[in-house]
Amino acid sequence: MLATDEDILAKAEEWRKAGKGVAIATVTETWGSAPRPVGSHLVIDEDGLFLGSVSGGCVEGEVVTEALDVIGDGKSRTLEFGVADETAWRVGLSCGGRIKVYVEKVD
């Protein structure tokens, strides 16, 4: 069962109140056969714990890695994954679609 948006945002708030660094990743665009719709979220804490999904598991590992960098340097990033991109094959997005994910630090 996937976490709801309310679950994800509540977890982000809980982690921030505990003094942890937190980032949230949001699917901003999809093309073709994308595993999760626009607006899907993944929240990540400074320890690499996460809740939610931006790809049904295909690229979460790469998104978590980038989110840790965002937490560290405070600079938001836009990530793109798709079958035409060699990185996408490396991280497992082989469904034929493309996704764009925006990762930002939660203050």
PDB file as gemmi writes it, atoms N, CA and C in Angstrom:
CRYST1    1.000    1.000    1.000  90.00  90.00  90.00 P 1                      
ATOM      1  N   MET A   1       0.838  -1.175   0.000  1.00  0.00           N  
ATOM      2  CA  MET A   1       0.000   0.000   0.000  1.00  0.00           C  
ATOM      3  C   MET A   1       0.889   1.246   0.000  1.00  0.00           C  
ATOM      4  N   LEU A   2       0.615   2.149  -0.910  1.00  0.00           N  
ATOM      5  CA  LEU A   2       1.379   3.388  -0.989  1.00  0.00           C  
ATOM      6  C   LEU A   2       0.936   4.369   0.086  1.00  0.00           C  
ATOM      7  N   ALA A   3       1.886   5.139   0.572  1.00  0.00           N  
ATOM      8  CA  ALA A   3       1.572   6.181   1.547  1.00  0.00           C  
ATOM      9  C   ALA A   3       0.774   7.283   0.863  1.00  0.00           C  
ATOM     10  N   THR A   4      -0.133   7.885   1.593  1.00  0.00           N  
ATOM     11  CA  THR A   4      -0.906   8.998   1.046  1.00  0.00           C  
ATOM     12  C   THR A   4      -0.087  10.289   1.138  1.00  0.00           C  
ATOM     13  N   ASP A   5      -0.525  11.316   0.415  1.00  0.00           N  
ATOM     14  CA  ASP A   5       0.140  12.622   0.502  1.00  0.00           C  
ATOM     15  C   ASP A   5       0.137  13.120   1.944  1.00  0.00           C  
ATOM     16  N   GLU A   6      -0.962  12.899   2.643  1.00  0.00           N  
ATOM     17  CA  GLU A   6      -1.052  13.323   4.050  1.00  0.00           C  
ATOM     18  C   GLU A   6      -0.015  12.606   4.905  1.00  0.00           C  
ATOM     19  N   ASP A   7       0.170  11.293   4.682  1.00  0.00           N  
ATOM     20  CA  ASP A   7       1.182  10.517   5.413  1.00  0.00           C  
ATOM     21  C   ASP A   7       2.578  11.078   5.160  1.00  0.00           C  
ATOM     22  N   ILE A   8       2.852  11.356   3.891  1.00  0.00           N  
ATOM     23  CA  ILE A   8       4.177  11.828   3.483  1.00  0.00           C  
ATOM     24  C   ILE A   8       4.476  13.194   4.082  1.00  0.00           C  
ATOM     25  N   LEU A   9       3.531  14.104   4.002  1.00  0.00           N  
ATOM     26  CA  LEU A   9       3.739  15.444   4.554  1.00  0.00           C  
ATOM     27  C   LEU A   9       3.809  15.422   6.073  1.00  0.00           C  
ATOM     28  N   ALA A  10       3.027  14.548   6.704  1.00  0.00           N  
ATOM     29  CA  ALA A  10       3.092  14.406   8.165  1.00  0.00           C  
ATOM     30  C   ALA A  10       4.463  13.878   8.590  1.00  0.00           C  
ATOM     31  N   LYS A  11       5.022  12.941   7.825  1.00  0.00           N  
ATOM     32  CA  LYS A  11       6.340  12.402   8.134  1.00  0.00           C  
ATOM     33  C   LYS A  11       7.401  13.489   7.967  1.00  0.00           C  
ATOM     34  N   ALA A  12       7.289  14.303   6.926  1.00  0.00           N  
ATOM     35  CA  ALA A  12       8.229  15.415   6.727  1.00  0.00           C  
ATOM     36  C   ALA A  12       8.192  16.354   7.928  1.00  0.00           C  
ATOM     37  N   GLU A  13       6.998  16.669   8.383  1.00  0.00           N  
ATOM     38  CA  GLU A  13       6.852  17.551   9.544  1.00  0.00           C  
ATOM     39  C   GLU A  13       7.432  16.899  10.802  1.00  0.00           C  
ATOM     40  N   GLU A  14       7.159  15.618  10.990  1.00  0.00           N  
ATOM     41  CA  GLU A  14       7.673  14.893  12.158  1.00  0.00           C  
ATOM     42  C   GLU A  14       9.205  14.913  12.178  1.00  0.00           C  
ATOM     43  N   TRP A  15       9.819  14.621  11.029  1.00  0.00           N  
ATOM     44  CA  TRP A  15      11.278  14.614  10.959  1.00  0.00           C  
ATOM     45  C   TRP A  15      11.861  16.000  11.197  1.00  0.00           C  
ATOM     46  N   ARG A  16      11.224  17.040  10.646  1.00  0.00           N  
ATOM     47  CA  ARG A  16      11.716  18.412  10.847  1.00  0.00           C  
ATOM     48  C   ARG A  16      11.608  18.801  12.324  1.00  0.00           C  
ATOM     49  N   LYS A  17      10.487  18.464  12.959  1.00  0.00           N  
ATOM     50  CA  LYS A  17      10.315  18.781  14.380  1.00  0.00           C  
ATOM     51  C   LYS A  17      11.338  18.050  15.245  1.00  0.00           C  
ATOM     52  N   ALA A  18      11.836  16.909  14.761  1.00  0.00           N  
ATOM     53  CA  ALA A  18      12.863  16.150  15.474  1.00  0.00           C  
ATOM     54  C   ALA A  18      14.261  16.710  15.186  1.00  0.00           C  
ATOM     55  N   GLY A  19      14.322  17.769  14.378  1.00  0.00           N  
ATOM     56  CA  GLY A  19      15.591  18.416  14.082  1.00  0.00           C  
ATOM     57  C   GLY A  19      16.380  17.812  12.942  1.00  0.00           C  
ATOM     58  N   LYS A  20      15.756  16.941  12.182  1.00  0.00           N  
ATOM     59  CA  LYS A  20      16.440  16.295  11.061  1.00  0.00           C  
ATOM     60  C   LYS A  20      16.383  17.154   9.807  1.00  0.00           C  
ATOM     61  N   GLY A  21      17.398  17.013   8.956  1.00  0.00           N  
ATOM     62  CA  GLY A  21      17.352  17.589   7.621  1.00  0.00           C  
ATOM     63  C   GLY A  21      16.408  16.755   6.771  1.00  0.00           C  
ATOM     64  N   VAL A  22      15.579  17.422   5.963  1.00  0.00           N  
ATOM     65  CA  VAL A  22      14.545  16.726   5.181  1.00  0.00           C  
ATOM     66  C   VAL A  22      14.474  17.317   3.782  1.00  0.00           C  
ATOM     67  N   ALA A  23      14.245  16.455   2.805  1.00  0.00           N  
ATOM     68  CA  ALA A  23      13.981  16.888   1.433  1.00  0.00           C  
ATOM     69  C   ALA A  23      12.719  16.183   0.952  1.00  0.00           C  
ATOM     70  N   ILE A  24      12.058  16.824   0.003  1.00  0.00           N  
ATOM     71  CA  ILE A  24      10.888  16.199  -0.613  1.00  0.00           C  
ATOM     72  C   ILE A  24      11.081  16.214  -2.124  1.00  0.00           C  
ATOM     73  N   ALA A  25      10.784  15.078  -2.730  1.00  0.00           N  
ATOM     74  CA  ALA A  25      10.872  14.922  -4.177  1.00  0.00           C  
ATOM     75  C   ALA A  25       9.451  14.814  -4.718  1.00  0.00           C  
ATOM     76  N   THR A  26       9.189  15.535  -5.812  1.00  0.00           N  
ATOM     77  CA  THR A  26       7.850  15.565  -6.402  1.00  0.00           C  
ATOM     78  C   THR A  26       7.940  15.320  -7.896  1.00  0.00           C  
ATOM     79  N   VAL A  27       7.112  14.416  -8.417  1.00  0.00           N  
ATOM     80  CA  VAL A  27       7.030  14.205  -9.860  1.00  0.00           C  
ATOM     81  C   VAL A  27       6.352  15.433 -10.459  1.00  0.00           C  
ATOM     82  N   THR A  28       7.064  16.116 -11.366  1.00  0.00           N  
ATOM     83  CA  THR A  28       6.524  17.339 -11.966  1.00  0.00           C  
ATOM     84  C   THR A  28       6.063  17.151 -13.403  1.00  0.00           C  
ATOM     85  N   GLU A  29       6.611  16.161 -14.088  1.00  0.00           N  
ATOM     86  CA  GLU A  29       6.195  15.878 -15.467  1.00  0.00           C  
ATOM     87  C   GLU A  29       6.361  14.399 -15.751  1.00  0.00           C  
ATOM     88  N   THR A  30       5.495  13.878 -16.611  1.00  0.00           N  
ATOM     89  CA  THR A  30       5.622  12.498 -17.079  1.00  0.00           C  
ATOM     90  C   THR A  30       5.366  12.458 -18.572  1.00  0.00           C  
ATOM     91  N   TRP A  31       5.949  11.468 -19.225  1.00  0.00           N  
ATOM     92  CA  TRP A  31       5.700  11.221 -20.636  1.00  0.00           C  
ATOM     93  C   TRP A  31       5.577   9.721 -20.816  1.00  0.00           C  
ATOM     94  N   GLY A  32       4.647   9.304 -21.660  1.00  0.00           N  
ATOM     95  CA  GLY A  32       4.509   7.885 -21.958  1.00  0.00           C  
ATOM     96  C   GLY A  32       4.064   7.070 -20.756  1.00  0.00           C  
ATOM     97  N   SER A  33       4.652   5.914 -20.616  1.00  0.00           N  
ATOM     98  CA  SER A  33       4.273   4.964 -19.579  1.00  0.00           C  
ATOM     99  C   SER A  33       5.048   5.245 -18.295  1.00  0.00           C  
ATOM    100  N   ALA A  34       4.626   6.252 -17.566  1.00  0.00           N  
ATOM    101  CA  ALA A  34       5.291   6.613 -16.313  1.00  0.00           C  
ATOM    102  C   ALA A  34       4.674   5.824 -15.169  1.00  0.00           C  
ATOM    103  N   PRO A  35       5.507   5.349 -14.246  1.00  0.00           N  
ATOM    104  CA  PRO A  35       5.004   4.507 -13.162  1.00  0.00           C  
ATOM    105  C   PRO A  35       4.164   5.233 -12.109  1.00  0.00           C  
ATOM    106  N   ARG A  36       4.372   6.542 -11.904  1.00  0.00           N  
ATOM    107  CA  ARG A  36       3.621   7.313 -10.895  1.00  0.00           C  
ATOM    108  C   ARG A  36       3.174   8.618 -11.535  1.00  0.00           C  
ATOM    109  N   PRO A  37       2.016   9.132 -11.138  1.00  0.00           N  
ATOM    110  CA  PRO A  37       1.494  10.351 -11.748  1.00  0.00           C  
ATOM    111  C   PRO A  37       2.176  11.624 -11.230  1.00  0.00           C  
ATOM    112  N   VAL A  38       1.991  12.698 -11.985  1.00  0.00           N  
ATOM    113  CA  VAL A  38       2.438  14.024 -11.556  1.00  0.00           C  
ATOM    114  C   VAL A  38       1.857  14.297 -10.171  1.00  0.00           C  
ATOM    115  N   GLY A  39       2.674  14.870  -9.308  1.00  0.00           N  
ATOM    116  CA  GLY A  39       2.244  15.173  -7.947  1.00  0.00           C  
ATOM    117  C   GLY A  39       2.632  14.120  -6.927  1.00  0.00           C  
ATOM    118  N   SER A  40       3.131  12.976  -7.379  1.00  0.00           N  
ATOM    119  CA  SER A  40       3.571  11.932  -6.444  1.00  0.00           C  
ATOM    120  C   SER A  40       4.780  12.429  -5.671  1.00  0.00           C  
ATOM    121  N   HIS A  41       4.872  12.051  -4.388  1.00  0.00           N  
ATOM    122  CA  HIS A  41       5.925  12.551  -3.501  1.00  0.00           C  
ATOM    123  C   HIS A  41       6.741  11.429  -2.880  1.00  0.00           C  
ATOM    124  N   LEU A  42       7.982  11.790  -2.556  1.00  0.00           N  
ATOM    125  CA  LEU A  42       8.878  10.955  -1.775  1.00  0.00           C  
ATOM    126  C   LEU A  42       9.569  11.894  -0.803  1.00  0.00           C  
ATOM    127  N   VAL A  43       9.467  11.627   0.501  1.00  0.00           N  
ATOM    128  CA  VAL A  43      10.138  12.452   1.503  1.00  0.00           C  
ATOM    129  C   VAL A  43      11.328  11.654   2.035  1.00  0.00           C  
ATOM    130  N   ILE A  44      12.458  12.362   2.226  1.00  0.00           N  
ATOM    131  CA  ILE A  44      13.705  11.732   2.609  1.00  0.00           C  
ATOM    132  C   ILE A  44      14.307  12.495   3.778  1.00  0.00           C  
ATOM    133  N   ASP A  45      14.826  11.770   4.801  1.00  0.00           N  
ATOM    134  CA  ASP A  45      15.503  12.470   5.888  1.00  0.00           C  
ATOM    135  C   ASP A  45      17.017  12.344   5.714  1.00  0.00           C  
ATOM    136  N   GLU A  46      17.759  13.044   6.554  1.00  0.00           N  
ATOM    137  CA  GLU A  46      19.216  13.105   6.433  1.00  0.00           C  
ATOM    138  C   GLU A  46      19.904  11.762   6.633  1.00  0.00           C  
ATOM    139  N   ASP A  47      19.189  10.795   7.206  1.00  0.00           N  
ATOM    140  CA  ASP A  47      19.734   9.457   7.410  1.00  0.00           C  
ATOM    141  C   ASP A  47      19.435   8.517   6.243  1.00  0.00           C  
ATOM    142  N   GLY A  48      18.721   9.017   5.232  1.00  0.00           N  
ATOM    143  CA  GLY A  48      18.369   8.198   4.083  1.00  0.00           C  
ATOM    144  C   GLY A  48      17.080   7.428   4.244  1.00  0.00           C  
ATOM    145  N   LEU A  49      16.365   7.659   5.345  1.00  0.00           N  
ATOM    146  CA  LEU A  49      15.037   7.049   5.504  1.00  0.00           C  
ATOM    147  C   LEU A  49      14.079   7.771   4.568  1.00  0.00           C  
ATOM    148  N   PHE A  50      13.102   7.057   4.024  1.00  0.00           N  
ATOM    149  CA  PHE A  50      12.163   7.705   3.107  1.00  0.00           C  
ATOM    150  C   PHE A  50      10.790   7.079   3.184  1.00  0.00           C  
ATOM    151  N   LEU A  51       9.824   7.853   2.698  1.00  0.00           N  
ATOM    152  CA  LEU A  51       8.433   7.416   2.642  1.00  0.00           C  
ATOM    153  C   LEU A  51       7.825   7.976   1.378  1.00  0.00           C  
ATOM    154  N   GLY A  52       7.048   7.159   0.688  1.00  0.00           N  
ATOM    155  CA  GLY A  52       6.395   7.589  -0.538  1.00  0.00           C  
ATOM    156  C   GLY A  52       7.047   6.953  -1.748  1.00  0.00           C  
ATOM    157  N   SER A  53       6.700   7.473  -2.933  1.00  0.00           N  
ATOM    158  CA  SER A  53       7.235   6.909  -4.169  1.00  0.00           C  
ATOM    159  C   SER A  53       7.098   7.916  -5.309  1.00  0.00           C  
ATOM    160  N   VAL A  54       8.148   7.990  -6.122  1.00  0.00           N  
ATOM    161  CA  VAL A  54       8.071   8.805  -7.333  1.00  0.00           C  
ATOM    162  C   VAL A  54       8.129   7.937  -8.587  1.00  0.00           C  
ATOM    163  N   SER A  55       8.404   6.637  -8.404  1.00  0.00           N  
ATOM    164  CA  SER A  55       8.504   5.780  -9.585  1.00  0.00           C  
ATOM    165  C   SER A  55       8.122   4.337  -9.344  1.00  0.00           C  
ATOM    166  N   GLY A  56       7.494   4.050  -8.231  1.00  0.00           N  
ATOM    167  CA  GLY A  56       7.150   2.664  -7.958  1.00  0.00           C  
ATOM    168  C   GLY A  56       8.369   1.801  -7.680  1.00  0.00           C  
ATOM    169  N   GLY A  57       9.493   2.431  -7.323  1.00  0.00           N  
ATOM    170  CA  GLY A  57      10.703   1.704  -6.974  1.00  0.00           C  
ATOM    171  C   GLY A  57      11.801   1.744  -8.015  1.00  0.00           C  
ATOM    172  N   CYS A  58      11.501   2.215  -9.221  1.00  0.00           N  
ATOM    173  CA  CYS A  58      12.480   2.191 -10.311  1.00  0.00           C  
ATOM    174  C   CYS A  58      13.680   3.100 -10.080  1.00  0.00           C  
ATOM    175  N   VAL A  59      13.447   4.310  -9.604  1.00  0.00           N  
ATOM    176  CA  VAL A  59      14.546   5.280  -9.475  1.00  0.00           C  
ATOM    177  C   VAL A  59      14.683   5.855  -8.074  1.00  0.00           C  
ATOM    178  N   GLU A  60      13.987   5.303  -7.118  1.00  0.00           N  
ATOM    179  CA  GLU A  60      14.019   5.849  -5.765  1.00  0.00           C  
ATOM    180  C   GLU A  60      15.439   5.949  -5.203  1.00  0.00           C  
ATOM    181  N   GLY A  61      16.268   4.939  -5.427  1.00  0.00           N  
ATOM    182  CA  GLY A  61      17.631   4.965  -4.901  1.00  0.00           C  
ATOM    183  C   GLY A  61      18.406   6.181  -5.385  1.00  0.00           C  
ATOM    184  N   GLU A  62      18.308   6.479  -6.658  1.00  0.00           N  
ATOM    185  CA  GLU A  62      18.988   7.655  -7.226  1.00  0.00           C  
ATOM    186  C   GLU A  62      18.400   8.943  -6.670  1.00  0.00           C  
ATOM    187  N   VAL A  63      17.084   8.997  -6.513  1.00  0.00           N  
ATOM    188  CA  VAL A  63      16.430  10.187  -5.968  1.00  0.00           C  
ATOM    189  C   VAL A  63      16.848  10.400  -4.509  1.00  0.00           C  
ATOM    190  N   VAL A  64      16.926   9.342  -3.734  1.00  0.00           N  
ATOM    191  CA  VAL A  64      17.364   9.457  -2.335  1.00  0.00           C  
ATOM    192  C   VAL A  64      18.791   9.998  -2.286  1.00  0.00           C  
ATOM    193  N   THR A  65      19.672   9.481  -3.125  1.00  0.00           N  
ATOM    194  CA  THR A  65      21.057   9.959  -3.164  1.00  0.00           C  
ATOM    195  C   THR A  65      21.109  11.455  -3.472  1.00  0.00           C  
ATOM    196  N   GLU A  66      20.351  11.885  -4.465  1.00  0.00           N  
ATOM    197  CA  GLU A  66      20.312  13.311  -4.820  1.00  0.00           C  
ATOM    198  C   GLU A  66      19.702  14.132  -3.685  1.00  0.00           C  
ATOM    199  N   ALA A  67      18.683  13.590  -3.034  1.00  0.00           N  
ATOM    200  CA  ALA A  67      18.026  14.305  -1.935  1.00  0.00           C  
ATOM    201  C   ALA A  67      18.992  14.538  -0.779  1.00  0.00           C  
ATOM    202  N   LEU A  68      19.856  13.586  -0.508  1.00  0.00           N  
ATOM    203  CA  LEU A  68      20.854  13.764   0.547  1.00  0.00           C  
ATOM    204  C   LEU A  68      21.783  14.930   0.204  1.00  0.00           C  
ATOM    205  N   ASP A  69      22.126  15.068  -1.075  1.00  0.00           N  
ATOM    206  CA  ASP A  69      22.929  16.220  -1.505  1.00  0.00           C  
ATOM    207  C   ASP A  69      22.155  17.520  -1.332  1.00  0.00           C  
ATOM    208  N   VAL A  70      20.870  17.503  -1.652  1.00  0.00           N  
ATOM    209  CA  VAL A  70      20.018  18.689  -1.484  1.00  0.00           C  
ATOM    210  C   VAL A  70      19.949  19.089  -0.012  1.00  0.00           C  
ATOM    211  N   ILE A  71      19.792  18.110   0.861  1.00  0.00           N  
ATOM    212  CA  ILE A  71      19.768  18.399   2.301  1.00  0.00           C  
ATOM    213  C   ILE A  71      21.096  19.026   2.717  1.00  0.00           C  
ATOM    214  N   GLY A  72      22.197  18.510   2.175  1.00  0.00           N  
ATOM    215  CA  GLY A  72      23.514  18.992   2.535  1.00  0.00           C  
ATOM    216  C   GLY A  72      23.831  20.387   2.044  1.00  0.00           C  
ATOM    217  N   ASP A  73      23.468  20.681   0.782  1.00  0.00           N  
ATOM    218  CA  ASP A  73      23.854  21.982   0.225  1.00  0.00           C  
ATOM    219  C   ASP A  73      22.698  22.968   0.072  1.00  0.00           C  
ATOM    220  N   GLY A  74      21.461  22.513   0.288  1.00  0.00           N  
ATOM    221  CA  GLY A  74      20.312  23.404   0.217  1.00  0.00           C  
ATOM    222  C   GLY A  74      19.900  23.807  -1.182  1.00  0.00           C  
ATOM    223  N   LYS A  75      20.537  23.240  -2.211  1.00  0.00           N  
ATOM    224  CA  LYS A  75      20.245  23.610  -3.602  1.00  0.00           C  
ATOM    225  C   LYS A  75      19.270  22.606  -4.227  1.00  0.00           C  
ATOM    226  N   SER A  76      18.100  23.100  -4.623  1.00  0.00           N  
ATOM    227  CA  SER A  76      17.097  22.245  -5.264  1.00  0.00           C  
ATOM    228  C   SER A  76      17.627  21.727  -6.590  1.00  0.00           C  
ATOM    229  N   ARG A  77      17.072  20.611  -7.022  1.00  0.00           N  
ATOM    230  CA  ARG A  77      17.483  19.996  -8.283  1.00  0.00           C  
ATOM    231  C   ARG A  77      16.266  19.459  -9.020  1.00  0.00           C  
ATOM    232  N   THR A  78      16.365  19.432 -10.338  1.00  0.00           N  
ATOM    233  CA  THR A  78      15.388  18.750 -11.166  1.00  0.00           C  
ATOM    234  C   THR A  78      16.091  17.568 -11.812  1.00  0.00           C  
ATOM    235  N   LEU A  79      15.531  16.387 -11.603  1.00  0.00           N  
ATOM    236  CA  LEU A  79      16.102  15.152 -12.136  1.00  0.00           C  
ATOM    237  C   LEU A  79      15.210  14.634 -13.243  1.00  0.00           C  
ATOM    238  N   GLU A  80      15.808  14.045 -14.268  1.00  0.00           N  
ATOM    239  CA  GLU A  80      15.033  13.455 -15.363  1.00  0.00           C  
ATOM    240  C   GLU A  80      15.481  12.018 -15.567  1.00  0.00           C  
ATOM    241  N   PHE A  81      14.515  11.139 -15.748  1.00  0.00           N  
ATOM    242  CA  PHE A  81      14.787   9.733 -15.991  1.00  0.00           C  
ATOM    243  C   PHE A  81      13.925   9.271 -17.158  1.00  0.00           C  
ATOM    244  N   GLY A  82      14.518   8.461 -18.028  1.00  0.00           N  
ATOM    245  CA  GLY A  82      13.774   7.915 -19.151  1.00  0.00           C  
ATOM    246  C   GLY A  82      14.590   6.874 -19.876  1.00  0.00           C  
ATOM    247  N   VAL A  83      13.970   6.097 -20.735  1.00  0.00           N  
ATOM    248  CA  VAL A  83      14.667   4.993 -21.385  1.00  0.00           C  
ATOM    249  C   VAL A  83      15.733   5.461 -22.356  1.00  0.00           C  
ATOM    250  N   ALA A  84      15.651   6.693 -22.857  1.00  0.00           N  
ATOM    251  CA  ALA A  84      16.678   7.198 -23.767  1.00  0.00           C  
ATOM    252  C   ALA A  84      17.927   7.628 -23.007  1.00  0.00           C  
ATOM    253  N   ASP A  85      17.809   7.734 -21.713  1.00  0.00           N  
ATOM    254  CA  ASP A  85      18.885   8.203 -20.847  1.00  0.00           C  
ATOM    255  C   ASP A  85      19.595   6.993 -20.252  1.00  0.00           C  
ATOM    256  N   GLU A  86      20.913   6.880 -20.488  1.00  0.00           N  
ATOM    257  CA  GLU A  86      21.668   5.737 -19.967  1.00  0.00           C  
ATOM    258  C   GLU A  86      21.529   5.609 -18.455  1.00  0.00           C  
ATOM    259  N   THR A  87      21.430   6.743 -17.769  1.00  0.00           N  
ATOM    260  CA  THR A  87      21.250   6.725 -16.314  1.00  0.00           C  
ATOM    261  C   THR A  87      19.964   6.009 -15.947  1.00  0.00           C  
ATOM    262  N   ALA A  88      18.912   6.222 -16.728  1.00  0.00           N  
ATOM    263  CA  ALA A  88      17.633   5.586 -16.426  1.00  0.00           C  
ATOM    264  C   ALA A  88      17.760   4.066 -16.453  1.00  0.00           C  
ATOM    265  N   TRP A  89      18.469   3.532 -17.423  1.00  0.00           N  
ATOM    266  CA  TRP A  89      18.656   2.081 -17.468  1.00  0.00           C  
ATOM    267  C   TRP A  89      19.452   1.618 -16.261  1.00  0.00           C  
ATOM    268  N   ARG A  90      20.455   2.403 -15.873  1.00  0.00           N  
ATOM    269  CA  ARG A  90      21.279   2.039 -14.728  1.00  0.00           C  
ATOM    270  C   ARG A  90      20.434   1.972 -13.465  1.00  0.00           C  
ATOM    271  N   VAL A  91      19.493   2.920 -13.301  1.00  0.00           N  
ATOM    272  CA  VAL A  91      18.682   2.927 -12.089  1.00  0.00           C  
ATOM    273  C   VAL A  91      17.372   2.178 -12.256  1.00  0.00           C  
ATOM    274  N   GLY A  92      17.090   1.689 -13.463  1.00  0.00           N  
ATOM    275  CA  GLY A  92      15.984   0.762 -13.617  1.00  0.00           C  
ATOM    276  C   GLY A  92      14.676   1.283 -14.187  1.00  0.00           C  
ATOM    277  N   LEU A  93      14.633   2.481 -14.767  1.00  0.00           N  
ATOM    278  CA  LEU A  93      13.380   2.962 -15.359  1.00  0.00           C  
ATOM    279  C   LEU A  93      13.313   2.470 -16.800  1.00  0.00           C  
ATOM    280  N   SER A  94      12.771   1.285 -16.969  1.00  0.00           N  
ATOM    281  CA  SER A  94      12.717   0.667 -18.298  1.00  0.00           C  
ATOM    282  C   SER A  94      11.292   0.488 -18.793  1.00  0.00           C  
ATOM    283  N   CYS A  95      10.353   1.234 -18.206  1.00  0.00           N  
ATOM    284  CA  CYS A  95       8.935   1.063 -18.541  1.00  0.00           C  
ATOM    285  C   CYS A  95       8.560   1.743 -19.850  1.00  0.00           C  
ATOM    286  N   GLY A  96       9.479   2.457 -20.465  1.00  0.00           N  
ATOM    287  CA  GLY A  96       9.186   3.125 -21.719  1.00  0.00           C  
ATOM    288  C   GLY A  96       8.800   4.574 -21.544  1.00  0.00           C  
ATOM    289  N   GLY A  97       8.645   5.029 -20.325  1.00  0.00           N  
ATOM    290  CA  GLY A  97       8.251   6.413 -20.072  1.00  0.00           C  
ATOM    291  C   GLY A  97       9.415   7.275 -19.635  1.00  0.00           C  
ATOM    292  N   ARG A  98       9.078   8.504 -19.313  1.00  0.00           N  
ATOM    293  CA  ARG A  98      10.045   9.462 -18.797  1.00  0.00           C  
ATOM    294  C   ARG A  98       9.391  10.202 -17.644  1.00  0.00           C  
ATOM    295  N   ILE A  99      10.194  10.551 -16.652  1.00  0.00           N  
ATOM    296  CA  ILE A  99       9.675  11.356 -15.548  1.00  0.00           C  
ATOM    297  C   ILE A  99      10.660  12.471 -15.222  1.00  0.00           C  
ATOM    298  N   LYS A 100      10.120  13.552 -14.718  1.00  0.00           N  
ATOM    299  CA  LYS A 100      10.914  14.664 -14.207  1.00  0.00           C  
ATOM    300  C   LYS A 100      10.538  14.816 -12.738  1.00  0.00           C  
ATOM    301  N   VAL A 101      11.564  14.893 -11.874  1.00  0.00           N  
ATOM    302  CA  VAL A 101      11.363  14.942 -10.428  1.00  0.00           C  
ATOM    303  C   VAL A 101      12.089  16.158  -9.869  1.00  0.00           C  
ATOM    304  N   TYR A 102      11.368  16.995  -9.119  1.00  0.00           N  
ATOM    305  CA  TYR A 102      11.942  18.163  -8.475  1.00  0.00           C  
ATOM    306  C   TYR A 102      12.231  17.803  -7.014  1.00  0.00           C  
ATOM    307  N   VAL A 103      13.468  18.043  -6.580  1.00  0.00           N  
ATOM    308  CA  VAL A 103      13.875  17.719  -5.206  1.00  0.00           C  
ATOM    309  C   VAL A 103      14.255  19.003  -4.502  1.00  0.00           C  
ATOM    310  N   GLU A 104      13.620  19.258  -3.343  1.00  0.00           N  
ATOM    311  CA  GLU A 104      13.876  20.484  -2.598  1.00  0.00           C  
ATOM    312  C   GLU A 104      14.012  20.184  -1.123  1.00  0.00           C  
ATOM    313  N   LYS A 105      14.773  21.042  -0.443  1.00  0.00           N  
ATOM    314  CA  LYS A 105      14.943  20.916   0.993  1.00  0.00           C  
ATOM    315  C   LYS A 105      13.705  21.484   1.691  1.00  0.00           C  
ATOM    316  N   VAL A 106      13.310  20.826   2.777  1.00  0.00           N  
ATOM    317  CA  VAL A 106      12.183  21.302   3.581  1.00  0.00           C  
ATOM    318  C   VAL A 106      12.759  22.082   4.755  1.00  0.00           C  
ATOM    319  N   ASP A 107      12.376  23.355   4.859  1.00  0.00           N  
ATOM    320  CA  ASP A 107      12.858  24.189   5.968  1.00  0.00           C  
ATOM    321  C   ASP A 107      11.834  24.308   7.058  1.00  0.00           C  
TER     322      ASP A 107                                                      
END                                                                             
